[in-house]
């Protein structure tokens, strides 16, 4: 079932909450399972100084949020961009196959928050694409349909 690390991250979550003056905020969700994850980033001089989350979902979703925020603090944006859902799952000593989508939500939440940061600061982050729920992407689709 769940590793000791997953249980510990769920029972004793770290970095829960909001950053009121966050530099980047990303919200992602999985309608199939109902998990919703919101990631807040404080970035200074290209370094993620702080990361917090609010997650509505199962224990694995809370555990992956906790682990992700722990993994990215103190990292550069480029270093954080290299973190995959597989890295998050591995740091938790694995997840059951049916819960791997939670680690994917963590990766997507990070990238959505970085996208928000990039948009606010007119930056391009190599390898970063707009999140699926991005208004810009929806706007682009509606323009393409016209």
N, C-alpha and C positions, 0 to 999 in steps of 0.2 A: 504494500500500500504506500504509505507516505514515509519519507526518510525523517530522521530525527531533526534535521535542519528545517525541513518544511514545517513540521509541527512546531518547532521553536519559533520560527518566523511568523507563524499564524498566531500562536499563543502570546508572543511577546513582540508585536510588530514595532519596528523602528521607523522613524521619519514620517509618522502619520500627521496629517494636518495640511494647512495651506500656507503659502508664502504670500502675504498680502500684496507686496510689491514685486511679484515674480517677473522675471525677464522673459520667461516662456511658460506657457501652460498648454498642455495637450490632454484632450479627452477622447477616449476610445471606448468602444463597447462591442460586445458580441451578442446580438439578439438571440442567437441559438441557446445560449446558456444564461443570459441575463447579467453577466458581469459587466460592470462599468468602472473604468479606471481613469483617474484624473491625476496627472503628474505636473508638479510645479518645479521650476528651475530658477535658481539665482546664479547668474553668470557674470564674472568679472575678469577682464583681460583674457578671454577665451577659456577660462577655467570654470567648471561647475563647482561653485562654492557651497551650494546647498541644494538639496532635492527633497521634496516632500510629496506625499500622495494621499488621495482619498479614494478608496476602492469600495464599491458595493458589489459583493460577490462571495464566492465560495472561499474556503480556507486556502486553496492553492492560489487564487487570485491575490489574496492578501499577502501570502508568502512571497509570490513573485514580485509584487510591488515593493515589499520590504527589501528583498535581495537586490533588485535593480537600483533602488535609491542608494543602498550601501555601496554598490559597485561603481556608481558614476561620480560620487562625491570626490572632488580633488582631481578629477580627470579633465583633460582638454576636451573640447568638442569633438575633435578628430578621434581621440581615443574612445569616447563614448559612442560615436557613430559605428565603431567596429564591434560593439557588444551586440550579440545576437540572442534570440530566444534560447538557442542551444546553450550559450554561455550561462544564461540565467538558470536554466534547468540543471546544468552541470554543477553550478555553485550551490545548488540546493540538494546535491547528491541524487539528482534525478526526480522526475515526476511520472506518475502513471500515464500511459499513453492517452487516456481519455481526458487528462488535465493539461496536456502540452499546449493547448490553445491559450491557457493562462499566461504562459511564458511569452507567447507571441503577442498577447495584449500588452505585456510590459514593454517589449521592444517597440511596438507600434505607438504606445503612449509616450515613450522617450522621443521617438522621431517626430511625433505630432507637436510636442513641446519645443523641440529644436526648430521645427518649421515655424512655429509661432514666433520664437525668438528671432529667427532669420528675417521673417516678414517685417517685424517691428523695427528692425535695424537695417533694412535694405541690404542684407548679406546673402551671399550664396554659399551654401555648405555643400562641398563636394559629395555626391552620392545621395543627397537628401532630396526626396520627392514629396510633393504635397500629400497630406493624409487623404484617405478616401472621402472623409466627411468634410473636407475643406470647401469653404464657400467659393474660393477661386476656381476650384475644379468643377464645381456644380455650374458656375457661371460659364466656364469654358464649354461645358457640355451643352448648355442651353444656346450659346452662340453658334456652336457647330451645327445644331439642329435647325437653325434658321435658314 
